[in-house]
Amino acid sequence: MPLTVAVLNQKGGSGKTTIATNLAYALKRDGHKVLLVDADQQGSARDWNEANSGELLPVVGLDRETLPKDLQAISGGYDWIVIDGAPQIAKLSAAAVRAADIVLIPVQPSPYDIWACADLVDLINARQEATSGKPKAAFVISRSIKNTKLSGEVAEALKDYGLPVFGAVTTQRVAYPTTASRGGTVFDDSSNEAAREIDAIKEELKEFARHA
């Protein structure tokens, strides 16, 4: 059975699709068979896939509440499934939580983004209570500004939610939007800092998954 990772945040602009696409490709670079699922009706991951002519990853659109059942029908043969979840649509987020083994919650370093996580965390907690602790969930700080104390302060504030916070983060780098705009990944130049950030998240995810 594949491990299913849902990248979710009900607040738009959290860096969700950026993390989902780059993380999925990072897992593929390690030799895993990876399926990227676009569960957002806006279809950003599908647009990204069209921009690269489908050459980087298999991408499917499953943006209905039947996501868990739909995923079961097509998940055979994959090692990892990465879901790019929908913002602002509670029913689609709930479907992604039901389908996931692990939920990653990207959060930008601002109080508004921290507060906006409350409903999603409640949703995850309710699911965990009904299923003996599944899915596991963790925060990932996204679009952090280098050389500021904000990331540390945000990580500390997020602990109030009772979920772990990854040590690996993404920072504000032009590599993320520029590679995405042409359907690429930050691994187009694997020596850059953005690629190292995604690889660090991937390694922390793998360690997290060992205990899932």
C-alpha positions in Angstrom: 0.0 0.0 0.0 1.3 3.5 -0.8 1.8 6.1 1.8 -0.5 9.0 1.2 0.5 12.5 2.2 -2.0 15.4 2.0 -0.6 18.9 1.9 -3.4 21.0 3.3 -4.1 24.5 4.5 -7.6 26.0 4.3 -6.0 29.5 3.9 -4.9 30.3 0.4 -1.4 31.4 -0.4 0.3 29.1 2.1 2.7 27.6 -0.4 0.7 24.4 -0.5 1.0 23.6 -4.2 4.7 24.6 -4.3 5.5 22.1 -1.5 3.3 19.4 -3.0 4.8 19.5 -6.5 8.4 19.8 -5.4 8.0 17.2 -2.6 6.4 14.7 -5.0 9.3 15.2 -7.4 11.9 14.9 -4.7 10.4 11.5 -3.7 10.5 10.4 -7.4 14.2 11.4 -7.5 14.8 8.9 -4.8 13.5 6.2 -7.0 10.0 6.0 -5.7 6.9 5.6 -7.8 4.9 8.7 -7.0 1.4 9.9 -7.9 0.5 13.6 -7.5 -3.3 14.2 -6.9 -4.7 17.6 -7.5 -7.7 17.8 -5.1 -8.1 21.6 -5.6 -10.8 22.6 -8.0 -8.6 25.5 -9.1 -6.4 22.9 -10.7 -3.0 24.5 -10.0 -1.1 21.2 -10.0 -2.8 20.2 -13.2 -1.9 23.5 -14.8 1.7 22.9 -13.7 1.6 19.4 -15.2 0.3 20.7 -18.5 3.1 23.3 -18.6 5.7 20.4 -18.5 3.6 18.2 -20.8 3.2 15.6 -18.1 6.9 14.7 -18.3 7.8 15.0 -14.6 5.1 13.1 -12.7 1.7 11.4 -13.2 -0.9 13.9 -12.0 -4.6 13.2 -11.7 -7.5 15.5 -10.7 -9.7 14.2 -7.9 -11.6 17.2 -6.5 -14.7 15.6 -5.1 -15.8 14.4 -1.7 -15.4 10.9 -2.9 -11.6 11.3 -2.9 -10.8 8.4 -0.5 -12.8 5.9 -2.6 -11.6 7.3 -5.9 -8.0 7.1 -4.7 -8.3 3.4 -3.8 -9.2 2.6 -7.4 -6.1 4.1 -8.9 -3.4 3.9 -6.2 -2.0 0.4 -7.1 1.7 0.3 -7.9 2.6 3.5 -6.2 5.0 4.0 -3.3 3.8 7.5 -2.4 0.7 9.5 -3.2 0.9 13.3 -2.6 -2.3 15.2 -2.5 -2.4 18.9 -3.2 -5.5 19.8 -1.2 -8.1 22.5 -1.6 -8.1 25.7 0.4 -11.3 27.2 1.9 -13.5 24.2 1.0 -14.1 22.3 4.2 -15.7 19.2 2.6 -12.8 18.7 0.3 -10.3 19.2 3.1 -12.2 16.6 5.2 -12.0 14.1 2.3 -8.3 14.6 2.0 -7.8 14.1 5.7 -9.8 10.8 5.4 -7.6 9.7 2.6 -4.3 10.5 4.2 -1.8 8.7 6.3 0.1 11.9 6.9 -1.1 15.5 6.7 1.5 18.3 6.2 0.2 21.8 7.0 2.3 24.6 5.4 2.1 27.8 7.5 3.6 31.2 6.6 5.2 33.1 9.4 2.3 35.4 10.3 -0.2 35.4 13.2 -3.1 35.3 10.6 -1.8 32.1 9.1 -1.4 30.6 12.6 -4.9 31.4 13.6 -6.3 30.1 10.2 -5.1 26.6 11.1 -7.6 26.1 13.9 -10.4 24.6 11.9 -8.1 22.2 10.0 -6.4 21.1 13.2 -9.9 20.4 14.7 -10.8 18.4 11.6 -7.6 16.3 12.0 -8.1 15.8 15.7 -11.6 14.6 15.1 -10.4 12.1 12.5 -7.6 10.9 14.8 -10.1 10.3 17.6 -12.2 8.2 15.3 -9.3 6.1 13.8 -6.9 5.5 16.7 -4.5 8.4 15.8 -4.6 8.4 11.9 -3.6 10.5 10.1 -0.4 11.8 11.7 0.0 15.5 11.1 2.7 18.1 11.3 3.3 21.8 10.4 5.9 22.9 7.8 6.9 26.6 8.0 6.6 28.0 4.5 8.0 31.1 2.8 10.0 32.0 5.9 12.1 35.2 5.6 15.8 34.5 6.2 17.7 36.1 9.0 14.7 36.9 11.0 13.4 35.4 14.3 9.9 34.9 12.8 10.3 31.2 12.0 11.3 30.3 15.5 8.5 32.4 17.0 6.0 30.8 14.6 7.2 27.3 15.5 6.8 28.1 19.2 3.3 29.5 18.6 2.2 26.4 16.6 3.1 24.1 19.4 -0.1 25.3 21.1 -2.0 23.2 18.6 -0.3 20.0 19.9 1.1 18.9 16.6 4.8 18.6 15.7 6.6 21.3 13.7 9.1 20.2 11.1 12.6 21.6 11.5 13.0 21.9 7.7 11.3 24.9 6.1 11.0 26.7 2.8 12.1 30.3 2.5 11.2 33.1 0.2 13.3 32.3 -2.9 12.7 33.3 -6.6 13.5 29.7 -7.6 10.0 28.5 -6.4 7.8 30.7 -8.5 10.2 30.9 -11.5 10.5 27.1 -11.8 6.8 26.6 -11.2 5.8 29.1 -14.0 7.5 26.9 -16.6 6.2 23.6 -15.1 9.5 22.7 -13.5 10.8 22.1 -10.0 13.5 23.6 -7.9 15.6 20.5 -8.9 16.0 22.0 -12.4 19.2 23.2 -10.6 19.7 20.7 -7.9 22.6 22.6 -6.4 20.4 25.6 -5.4 19.3 26.3 -1.9 15.6 25.8 -2.7 16.4 22.2 -3.8 18.2 21.6 -0.5 15.2 22.9 1.4 12.8 20.5 -0.3 15.2 17.6 0.2 15.4 18.4 3.9 11.5 18.4 4.1 11.5 15.1 2.2 14.0 13.5 4.6 12.1 14.7 7.6 8.8 13.4 6.0 10.4 10.0 5.5 11.5 9.8 9.1 8.1 11.0 10.2 6.5 8.3 8.0 8.5 5.5 9.7 6.4 6.1 12.8 3.1 6.6 11.0 
